[in-house]
């Protein structure tokens, strides 16, 4: 159940999907049944392998906390919730949704990728840019030996091992966010809630009967991925005369992007910086500007830095190129791309093809609600 979720600060690689390619890597193993029915969990204690997978799929819901303090202001907690439905012989439809608890709220709501928010808003598909959703549905296939595989959008996830552990009677420990494995965040301690960071139990208690946790190893691979962020009005882009552009500028021509004037460097060697960057602003407000007069003033000033600008080929027939810009400021390398979507230029994030293997954790809804109760937070629906 792994989720590659593009965020403004990077990517979450964790328990439950690839946003857009929301590949909810939860398990799907149909036991050895030859009919479209959910497996039956016969285990009463700790088990692994096929027995654990059967129990995993027999759960009504599986919950993975988006570990640590959410980076979206006003959000107390985010939970990824997956449910399984038999889809055929040894295959299961996995429906997943990210739920959020707003600060001070008494009910959970579906998380949204709002403009300027935490998540990317669009991703590139064969039909062009498509909106990201915080809900998804896809199919996991059971090989009958305790391995689950899901493929969607060119991304593949394989769960190679699952362990089921009973939490019944254990004290709920509100320490160490664990959750799914996220890049840049500690994995923490298995069995520890991952609702909010460094929190203490408001209402100490114990897990009730049928509270279960699951630990599993998941390997996820993905093709080149392109994402866009919509910050409301989009970015401003003009030609060198301050005329708004509706297509990407040709490399070697002057253009202005969000107040940065890109002026071609004559005779630049292939692969080296090919643009000088100047900063243009409105002298009345000191805000970035791509107005003709401000561009002229900027070009008469000092070069701020240099940049390598190119049209990066995507291999996509609908969006064949994006505008890639690389530059260094104070020793820090910045690498962005921009593309047109909905008649405006948007900032993008590129993720090269690759794979990752993670150890992940999840709990059933009974255990999740016990954790929420200990925190003094409302239960999941």
C-alpha positions as a Markdown table, in Angstrom:
| # | Residue | x | y | z |
|---|---|---|---|---|
| 1 | Unk | 0.0 | 0.0 | 0.0 |
| 2 | Unk | 2.4 | 2.6 | -1.0 |
| 3 | Unk | 1.8 | 6.1 | -2.0 |
| 4 | Unk | 4.0 | 8.4 | -4.0 |
| 5 | Unk | 2.5 | 11.8 | -3.3 |
| 6 | Unk | 4.1 | 14.8 | -4.9 |
| 7 | Unk | 4.2 | 17.7 | -2.5 |
| 8 | Unk | 5.7 | 21.1 | -2.8 |
| 9 | Unk | 8.7 | 20.1 | -0.7 |
| 10 | Unk | 9.3 | 16.8 | -2.5 |
| 11 | Unk | 7.6 | 13.4 | -2.5 |
| 12 | Unk | 6.1 | 11.3 | 0.1 |
| 13 | Unk | 6.9 | 7.7 | -0.4 |
| 14 | Unk | 4.6 | 6.0 | 2.0 |
| 15 | Unk | 1.8 | 3.6 | 2.7 |
| 16 | Unk | -1.1 | 4.1 | 0.3 |
| 17 | Unk | -0.8 | 5.4 | -3.3 |
| 18 | Unk | 0.8 | 7.5 | -5.9 |
| 19 | Unk | -1.3 | 10.6 | -6.0 |
| 20 | Unk | -2.7 | 10.9 | -9.4 |
| 21 | Unk | -1.1 | 7.6 | -10.1 |
| 22 | Unk | -2.6 | 7.2 | -6.6 |
| 23 | Unk | -1.3 | 3.6 | -6.5 |
| 24 | Unk | -2.8 | 2.6 | -3.2 |
| 25 | Unk | -0.5 | -0.2 | -2.4 |
| 26 | Unk | -2.6 | -2.0 | 0.1 |
| 27 | Unk | -2.6 | -5.7 | -0.2 |
| 28 | Unk | -4.8 | -7.9 | -2.2 |
| 29 | Unk | -4.5 | -11.6 | -1.9 |
| 30 | Unk | -7.4 | -13.8 | -2.4 |
| 31 | Unk | -6.1 | -16.7 | -0.5 |
| 32 | Unk | -6.6 | -19.8 | -2.6 |
| 33 | Unk | -10.2 | -19.2 | -3.4 |
| 34 | Unk | -11.3 | -19.6 | -7.0 |
| 35 | Unk | -14.4 | -17.4 | -6.6 |
| 36 | Unk | -14.9 | -13.6 | -6.3 |
| 37 | Unk | -15.3 | -13.5 | -2.6 |
| 38 | Unk | -13.3 | -11.9 | 0.2 |
| 39 | Unk | -11.0 | -14.3 | 2.1 |
| 40 | Unk | -11.8 | -15.3 | 5.7 |
| 41 | Unk | -9.4 | -14.6 | 8.5 |
| 42 | Unk | -9.1 | -17.6 | 10.7 |
| 43 | Unk | -6.1 | -16.4 | 12.7 |
| 44 | Unk | -6.5 | -15.4 | 16.3 |
| 45 | Unk | -3.0 | -14.2 | 17.0 |
| 46 | Unk | 0.2 | -13.1 | 15.2 |
| 47 | Unk | 0.7 | -14.7 | 11.8 |
| 48 | Unk | 2.5 | -14.0 | 8.6 |
| 49 | Unk | 2.5 | -15.0 | 4.9 |
| 50 | Unk | -0.7 | -16.2 | 3.2 |
| 51 | Unk | -2.7 | -16.3 | 6.5 |
| 52 | Unk | -1.8 | -12.7 | 7.2 |
| 53 | Unk | -2.7 | -11.6 | 3.7 |
| 54 | Unk | -6.1 | -13.3 | 4.1 |
| 55 | Unk | -6.7 | -11.4 | 7.3 |
| 56 | Unk | -5.5 | -8.2 | 5.7 |
| 57 | Unk | -8.0 | -8.5 | 3.0 |
| 58 | Unk | -10.8 | -9.6 | 5.3 |
| 59 | Unk | -10.6 | -6.3 | 7.2 |
| 60 | Unk | -13.4 | -3.8 | 6.5 |
| 61 | Unk | -10.8 | -1.0 | 6.3 |
| 62 | Unk | -7.1 | -0.5 | 6.7 |
| 63 | Unk | -5.7 | 2.8 | 8.0 |
| 64 | Unk | -2.3 | 4.4 | 7.5 |
| 65 | Unk | -1.5 | 7.7 | 9.2 |
| 66 | Unk | 0.3 | 10.3 | 7.2 |
| 67 | Unk | 3.1 | 10.4 | 9.8 |
| 68 | Unk | 4.1 | 13.5 | 11.7 |
| 69 | Unk | 2.5 | 16.9 | 11.7 |
| 70 | Unk | 0.7 | 17.6 | 8.4 |
| 71 | Unk | 2.3 | 20.5 | 6.5 |
| 72 | Unk | -1.1 | 21.9 | 5.4 |
| 73 | Unk | -2.0 | 24.7 | 7.8 |
| 74 | Unk | -5.2 | 24.1 | 9.8 |
| 75 | Unk | -5.1 | 20.3 | 9.5 |
| 76 | Unk | -4.6 | 18.2 | 12.6 |
| 77 | Unk | -4.3 | 14.8 | 11.0 |
| 78 | Unk | -4.5 | 13.0 | 7.7 |
| 79 | Unk | -5.4 | 9.3 | 7.3 |
| 80 | Unk | -5.3 | 7.1 | 4.3 |
| 81 | Unk | -8.1 | 4.6 | 4.4 |
| 82 | Unk | -8.4 | 1.6 | 2.1 |
| 83 | Unk | -11.2 | -0.8 | 1.6 |
| 84 | Unk | -11.2 | -4.1 | -0.4 |
| 85 | Unk | -13.8 | -5.6 | -2.6 |
| 86 | Unk | -13.6 | -8.9 | -4.5 |
| 87 | Unk | -13.3 | -8.2 | -8.2 |
| 88 | Unk | -12.7 | -11.7 | -9.6 |
| 89 | Unk | -10.7 | -14.8 | -9.1 |
| 90 | Unk | -7.8 | -13.9 | -6.8 |
| 91 | Unk | -8.2 | -10.2 | -7.5 |
| 92 | Unk | -9.5 | -7.3 | -5.4 |
| 93 | Unk | -10.5 | -3.8 | -6.0 |
| 94 | Unk | -8.8 | -1.4 | -3.6 |
| 95 | Unk | -10.6 | 1.8 | -3.0 |
| 96 | Unk | -8.6 | 4.4 | -1.1 |
| 97 | Unk | -9.3 | 7.9 | 0.2 |
| 98 | Unk | -7.3 | 10.4 | 2.1 |
| 99 | Unk | -9.3 | 11.9 | 5.0 |
| 100 | Unk | -8.3 | 15.0 | 6.9 |
| 101 | Unk | -9.3 | 16.3 | 10.3 |
| 102 | Unk | -9.3 | 20.1 | 10.3 |
| 103 | Unk | -8.1 | 21.8 | 13.5 |
| 104 | Unk | -11.0 | 22.0 | 15.9 |
| 105 | Unk | -13.3 | 19.9 | 13.7 |
| 106 | Unk | -15.4 | 17.1 | 15.1 |
| 107 | Unk | -15.8 | 15.1 | 11.8 |
| 108 | Unk | -13.3 | 13.8 | 9.2 |
| 109 | Unk | -13.6 | 15.1 | 5.6 |
| 110 | Unk | -12.0 | 14.1 | 2.3 |
| 111 | Unk | -8.6 | 15.8 | 1.9 |
| 112 | Unk | -8.4 | 18.2 | -1.0 |
| 113 | Unk | -5.6 | 19.3 | -3.3 |
| 114 | Unk | -6.5 | 23.0 | -3.1 |
| 115 | Unk | -4.7 | 25.7 | -5.0 |
| 116 | Unk | -1.5 | 26.5 | -3.2 |
| 117 | Unk | -2.0 | 23.6 | -0.8 |
| 118 | Unk | 0.2 | 20.7 | 0.1 |
| 119 | Unk | -0.3 | 18.4 | -2.9 |
| 120 | Unk | 0.2 | 18.7 | -6.6 |
| 121 | Unk | -2.9 | 19.5 | -8.6 |
| 122 | Unk | -2.4 | 17.8 | -12.0 |
| 123 | Unk | -0.4 | 15.0 | -13.4 |
| 124 | Unk | 0.6 | 14.1 | -17.0 |
| 125 | Unk | -1.3 | 11.2 | -18.7 |
| 126 | Unk | -1.6 | 10.0 | -22.2 |
| 127 | Unk | -4.5 | 12.4 | -22.7 |
| 128 | Unk | -2.7 | 15.4 | -21.2 |
| 129 | Unk | -2.9 | 17.0 | -17.8 |
| 130 | Unk | -5.5 | 15.5 | -15.5 |
| 131 | Unk | -6.6 | 16.6 | -12.0 |
| 132 | Unk | -5.2 | 14.7 | -9.0 |
| 133 | Unk | -7.7 | 13.2 | -6.7 |
| 134 | Unk | -7.4 | 12.2 | -3.1 |
| 135 | Unk | -9.5 | 9.1 | -3.8 |
| 136 | Unk | -8.6 | 6.2 | -6.1 |
| 137 | Unk | -9.5 | 2.7 | -7.1 |
| 138 | Unk | -7.5 | -0.1 | -8.7 |
| 139 | Unk | -7.0 | -3.8 | -8.6 |
| 140 | Unk | -4.6 | -6.0 | -6.7 |
| 141 | Unk | -3.9 | -9.5 | -7.8 |
| 142 | Unk | -3.0 | -12.4 | -5.5 |
| 143 | Unk | -0.5 | -15.0 | -6.6 |
| 144 | Unk | -1.7 | -17.5 | -3.9 |
| 145 | Unk | 1.7 | -17.5 | -2.1 |
| 146 | Unk | 1.4 | -14.3 | 0.0 |
| 147 | Unk | 2.5 | -11.8 | -2.7 |
| 148 | Unk | 0.2 | -9.1 | -4.0 |
| 149 | Unk | 0.7 | -7.0 | -7.1 |
| 150 | Unk | -1.0 | -3.9 | -8.5 |
| 151 | Unk | -0.3 | -2.1 | -11.7 |
| 152 | Unk | -1.8 | 1.2 | -12.9 |
| 153 | Unk | -0.6 | 4.1 | -15.0 |
| 154 | Unk | 2.7 | 2.3 | -15.7 |
| 155 | Unk | 3.4 | 2.1 | -12.0 |
| 156 | Unk | 3.7 | -1.3 | -10.2 |
| 157 | Unk | 3.6 | -2.2 | -6.6 |
| 158 | Unk | 4.4 | -5.6 | -5.1 |
| 159 | Unk | 3.9 | -6.5 | -1.5 |
| 160 | Unk | 6.3 | -9.4 | -0.8 |
| 161 | Unk | 5.5 | -10.0 | 2.9 |
| 162 | Unk | 2.8 | -9.2 | 5.4 |
| 163 | Unk | 2.8 | -9.8 | 9.2 |
| 164 | Unk | -0.3 | -9.5 | 11.3 |
| 165 | Unk | 0.0 | -8.6 | 15.0 |
| 166 | Unk | -2.7 | -8.4 | 17.6 |
| 167 | Unk | -2.7 | -5.2 | 19.7 |
| 168 | Unk | -5.6 | -6.2 | 22.0 |
| 169 | Unk | -4.9 | -5.3 | 25.6 |
| 170 | Unk | -1.8 | -3.3 | 24.9 |
| 171 | Unk | -1.6 | 0.3 | 26.0 |
| 172 | Unk | -1.9 | 2.9 | 23.3 |
| 173 | Unk | 1.4 | 4.8 | 23.2 |
| 174 | Unk | 1.1 | 8.3 | 21.8 |
| 175 | Unk | 4.7 | 8.7 | 20.9 |
| 176 | Unk | 7.0 | 8.5 | 17.9 |
| 177 | Unk | 5.1 | 9.0 | 14.7 |
| 178 | Unk | 5.5 | 5.9 | 12.7 |
| 179 | Unk | 3.0 | 5.7 | 9.9 |
| 180 | Unk | 3.9 | 4.8 | 6.4 |
| 181 | Unk | 7.5 | 5.4 | 5.4 |
| 182 | Unk | 8.0 | 8.9 | 4.1 |
| 183 | Unk | 11.1 | 10.4 | 2.6 |
| 184 | Unk | 12.6 | 12.9 | 5.0 |
| 185 | Unk | 10.7 | 11.6 | 8.0 |
| 186 | Unk | 11.6 | 9.0 | 10.5 |
| 187 | Unk | 10.0 | 5.6 | 10.3 |
| 188 | Unk | 9.5 | 5.6 | 14.0 |
| 189 | Unk | 8.4 | 2.6 | 16.1 |
| 190 | Unk | 6.1 | -0.1 | 14.8 |
| 191 | Unk | 2.8 | -0.1 | 16.7 |
| 192 | Unk | 3.0 | 3.6 | 17.7 |
| 193 | Unk | 0.3 | 5.9 | 16.4 |
| 194 | Unk | 1.3 | 8.4 | 13.8 |
| 195 | Unk | -1.5 | 11.0 | 14.1 |
| 196 | Unk | 0.4 | 14.1 | 15.3 |
| 197 | Unk | 4.1 | 14.5 | 16.0 |
| 198 | Unk | 5.4 | 14.3 | 19.6 |
| 199 | Unk | 1.9 | 14.2 | 21.1 |
| 200 | Unk | 0.9 | 12.7 | 24.4 |
| 201 | Unk | -2.2 | 10.7 | 25.2 |
| 202 | Unk | -5.0 | 13.0 | 26.3 |
| 203 | Unk | -7.0 | 10.0 | 27.4 |
| 204 | Unk | -4.7 | 7.0 | 28.1 |
| 205 | Unk | -6.2 | 3.7 | 27.3 |
| 206 | Unk | -5.7 | 0.2 | 25.8 |
| 207 | Unk | -6.5 | -1.4 | 22.5 |
| 208 | Unk | -9.7 | -3.3 | 22.6 |
| 209 | Unk | -10.3 | -6.8 | 21.2 |
| 210 | Unk | -9.8 | -7.2 | 17.4 |
| 211 | Unk | -7.3 | -4.3 | 17.3 |
| 212 | Unk | -4.8 | -5.4 | 14.7 |
| 213 | Unk | -1.6 | -3.9 | 13.1 |
| 214 | Unk | 0.1 | -5.0 | 9.9 |
| 215 | Unk | 3.7 | -4.7 | 8.8 |
| 216 | Unk | 4.7 | -5.3 | 5.2 |
| 217 | Unk | 7.4 | -4.9 | 2.7 |
| 218 | Unk | 6.4 | -3.1 | -0.5 |
| 219 | Unk | 8.4 | -2.5 | -3.7 |
| 220 | Unk | 7.1 | 0.3 | -6.0 |
| 221 | Unk | 8.4 | 1.2 | -9.4 |
| 222 | Unk | 7.2 | 4.0 | -11.6 |
| 223 | Unk | 7.8 | 5.6 | -15.0 |
| 224 | Unk | 8.9 | 9.3 | -15.5 |
| 225 | Unk | 6.2 | 11.4 | -13.7 |
| 226 | Unk | 5.2 | 15.0 | -14.3 |
| 227 | Unk | 3.1 | 17.0 | -11.9 |
| 228 | Unk | 1.8 | 20.6 | -11.9 |
| 229 | Unk | 0.9 | 22.9 | -9.0 |
| 230 | Unk | -1.9 | 25.4 | -9.4 |
| 231 | Unk | -1.5 | 28.4 | -7.1 |
| 232 | Unk | -4.7 | 30.1 | -8.2 |
| 233 | Unk | -3.8 | 32.6 | -10.9 |
| 234 | Unk | -0.9 | 30.7 | -12.2 |
| 235 | Unk | 2.4 | 32.3 | -13.1 |
| 236 | Unk | 3.1 | 35.2 | -15.4 |
| 237 | Unk | 5.0 | 34.7 | -18.6 |
| 238 | Unk | 5.7 | 37.1 | -21.5 |
| 239 | Unk | 8.0 | 37.6 | -24.3 |
| 240 | Unk | 10.9 | 40.1 | -24.1 |
| 241 | Unk | 8.5 | 43.0 | -25.0 |
| 242 | Unk | 6.1 | 42.2 | -22.1 |
| 243 | Unk | 3.5 | 40.5 | -24.4 |
| 244 | Unk | 1.8 | 37.6 | -22.6 |
| 245 | Unk | 2.7 | 34.2 | -24.1 |
| 246 | Unk | 0.2 | 31.4 | -24.6 |
| 247 | Unk | 2.8 | 28.8 | -25.7 |
| 248 | Unk | 6.3 | 28.0 | -24.3 |
| 249 | Unk | 9.0 | 30.4 | -25.5 |
| 250 | Unk | 11.5 | 29.1 | -28.0 |
| 251 | Unk | 15.0 | 28.5 | -26.5 |
| 252 | Unk | 17.3 | 31.3 | -27.6 |
| 253 | Unk | 14.5 | 34.0 | -27.4 |
| 254 | Unk | 14.1 | 36.5 | -24.6 |
| 255 | Unk | 11.2 | 36.0 | -22.1 |
| 256 | Unk | 10.1 | 37.0 | -18.7 |
| 257 | Unk | 8.7 | 34.6 | -16.1 |
| 258 | Unk | 7.4 | 35.8 | -12.7 |
| 259 | Unk | 9.6 | 38.9 | -12.9 |
| 260 | Unk | 12.7 | 37.0 | -13.9 |
| 261 | Unk | 13.9 | 38.2 | -17.3 |
| 262 | Unk | 15.8 | 35.5 | -19.2 |
| 263 | Unk | 18.2 | 37.0 | -21.8 |
| 264 | Unk | 20.0 | 34.6 | -24.2 |
| 265 | Unk | 23.8 | 34.3 | -23.9 |
| 266 | Unk | 25.3 | 34.5 | -27.4 |
| 267 | Unk | 27.6 | 31.6 | -28.2 |
| 268 | Unk | 26.8 | 29.5 | -25.1 |
| 269 | Unk | 28.3 | 26.0 | -25.4 |
| 270 | Unk | 25.8 | 23.1 | -25.5 |
| 271 | Unk | 24.9 | 22.0 | -22.0 |
| 272 | Unk | 26.2 | 25.1 | -20.3 |
| 273 | Unk | 24.2 | 28.0 | -19.0 |
| 274 | Unk | 22.6 | 29.7 | -21.9 |
| 275 | Unk | 20.7 | 32.6 | -20.3 |
| 276 | Unk | 21.5 | 35.6 | -18.1 |
| 277 | Unk | 18.8 | 36.3 | -15.5 |
| 278 | Unk | 17.7 | 39.8 | -14.5 |
| 279 | Unk | 15.1 | 40.7 | -11.9 |
| 280 | Unk | 12.2 | 43.0 | -13.1 |
| 281 | Unk | 9.8 | 44.6 | -10.6 |
| 282 | Unk | 7.2 | 47.4 | -10.3 |
| 283 | Unk | 9.0 | 50.3 | -8.6 |
| 284 | Unk | 5.8 | 51.4 | -7.0 |
| 285 | Unk | 5.0 | 48.2 | -5.3 |
| 286 | Unk | 8.4 | 46.3 | -5.5 |
| 287 | Unk | 6.4 | 43.3 | -6.7 |
| 288 | Unk | 7.7 | 41.2 | -9.6 |
| 289 | Unk | 6.6 | 42.4 | -13.0 |
| 290 | Unk | 6.9 | 41.5 | -16.6 |
| 291 | Unk | 5.7 | 44.8 | -17.9 |
| 292 | Unk | 7.7 | 46.1 | -20.9 |
| 293 | Unk | 9.1 | 49.1 | -19.1 |
| 294 | Unk | 10.2 | 47.0 | -16.1 |
| 295 | Unk | 11.9 | 44.5 | -18.4 |
| 296 | Unk | 13.8 | 47.3 | -20.1 |
| 297 | Unk | 14.9 | 48.6 | -16.7 |
| 298 | Unk | 16.0 | 45.2 | -15.5 |
| 299 | Unk | 18.1 | 44.5 | -18.6 |
| 300 | Unk | 20.0 | 47.8 | -18.0 |
| 301 | Unk | 21.0 | 46.5 | -14.6 |
| 302 | Unk | 23.2 | 43.8 | -13.2 |
| 303 | Unk | 22.9 | 40.1 | -14.1 |
| 304 | Unk | 21.6 | 38.3 | -11.1 |
| 305 | Unk | 22.7 | 34.8 | -12.1 |
| 306 | Unk | 22.8 | 32.5 | -15.2 |
| 307 | Unk | 20.6 | 29.6 | -16.1 |
| 308 | Unk | 20.4 | 26.6 | -18.4 |
| 309 | Unk | 17.0 | 26.7 | -20.2 |
| 310 | Unk | 15.8 | 23.9 | -22.4 |
| 311 | Unk | 12.6 | 22.3 | -23.8 |
| 312 | Unk | 12.6 | 18.9 | -22.1 |
| 313 | Unk | 11.0 | 16.2 | -24.1 |
| 314 | Unk | 8.3 | 14.2 | -22.2 |
| 315 | Unk | 7.6 | 11.5 | -24.7 |
| 316 | Unk | 4.0 | 12.5 | -24.4 |
| 317 | Unk | 2.0 | 13.1 | -27.6 |
| 318 | Unk | -0.3 | 15.7 | -26.1 |
| 319 | Unk | 2.3 | 17.6 | -24.1 |
| 320 | Unk | 5.6 | 16.8 | -26.0 |
| 321 | Unk | 7.7 | 19.4 | -24.1 |
| 322 | Unk | 8.0 | 21.3 | -20.9 |
| 323 | Unk | 10.1 | 24.3 | -20.1 |
| 324 | Unk | 13.0 | 23.3 | -17.9 |
| 325 | Unk | 15.0 | 25.9 | -16.0 |
| 326 | Unk | 18.2 | 25.2 | -13.9 |
| 327 | Unk | 20.1 | 27.9 | -12.1 |
| 328 | Unk | 22.2 | 28.3 | -9.0 |
| 329 | Unk | 21.8 | 31.0 | -6.3 |
| 330 | Unk | 24.1 | 31.2 | -3.3 |
| 331 | Unk | 25.4 | 27.7 | -4.0 |
| 332 | Unk | 21.9 | 26.2 | -4.2 |
| 333 | Unk | 20.8 | 24.5 | -7.4 |
| 334 | Unk | 17.2 | 25.1 | -8.4 |
| 335 | Unk | 15.6 | 22.9 | -11.1 |
| 336 | Unk | 12.1 | 23.6 | -12.2 |
| 337 | Unk | 9.9 | 23.1 | -15.2 |
| 338 | Unk | 6.8 | 25.0 | -16.4 |
| 339 | Unk | 4.0 | 24.0 | -18.7 |
| 340 | Unk | 0.7 | 25.4 | -19.9 |
| 341 | Unk | -2.5 | 24.0 | -18.5 |
| 342 | Unk | -6.0 | 25.5 | -18.5 |
| 343 | Unk | -4.6 | 28.5 | -20.5 |
| 344 | Unk | -2.0 | 29.4 | -17.9 |
| 345 | Unk | 1.6 | 28.6 | -17.1 |
| 346 | Unk | 2.1 | 26.4 | -14.0 |
| 347 | Unk | 5.1 | 25.3 | -12.0 |
| 348 | Unk | 5.9 | 21.6 | -12.3 |
| 349 | Unk | 7.7 | 18.8 | -10.5 |
| 350 | Unk | 9.5 | 16.0 | -12.4 |
| 351 | Unk | 10.1 | 12.6 | -10.8 |
| 352 | Unk | 12.5 | 10.3 | -12.8 |
| 353 | Unk | 11.6 | 6.7 | -13.2 |
| 354 | Unk | 12.8 | 4.5 | -10.4 |
| 355 | Unk | 11.8 | 2.1 | -7.7 |
| 356 | Unk | 11.8 | 2.0 | -3.9 |
| 357 | Unk | 11.4 | -0.7 | -1.3 |
| 358 | Unk | 9.9 | 0.2 | 2.0 |
| 359 | Unk | 8.8 | -1.3 | 5.3 |
| 360 | Unk | 5.3 | 0.0 | 6.1 |
| 361 | Unk | 2.8 | -0.1 | 8.8 |
| 362 | Unk | -1.0 | 0.0 | 9.0 |
| 363 | Unk | -3.8 | -0.7 | 11.4 |
| 364 | Unk | -7.4 | -1.8 | 11.1 |
| 365 | Unk | -10.1 | 0.8 | 11.9 |
| 366 | Unk | -10.7 | -0.6 | 15.4 |
| 367 | Unk | -7.1 | 0.1 | 16.3 |
| 368 | Unk | -7.1 | 3.4 | 14.5 |
| 369 | Unk | -10.1 | 4.7 | 16.5 |
| 370 | Unk | -8.5 | 3.5 | 19.7 |
| 371 | Unk | -5.5 | 5.6 | 18.9 |
| 372 | Unk | -7.7 | 8.6 | 18.0 |
| 373 | Unk | -9.6 | 8.2 | 21.3 |
| 374 | Unk | -6.3 | 8.2 | 23.2 |
| 375 | Unk | -5.4 | 11.5 | 21.5 |
| 376 | Unk | -8.8 | 12.9 | 22.3 |
| 377 | Unk | -9.7 | 13.2 | 18.6 |
| 378 | Unk | -13.0 | 12.1 | 16.9 |
| 379 | Unk | -13.2 | 8.6 | 15.4 |
| 380 | Unk | -12.9 | 7.8 | 11.7 |
| 381 | Unk | -16.3 | 7.4 | 9.9 |
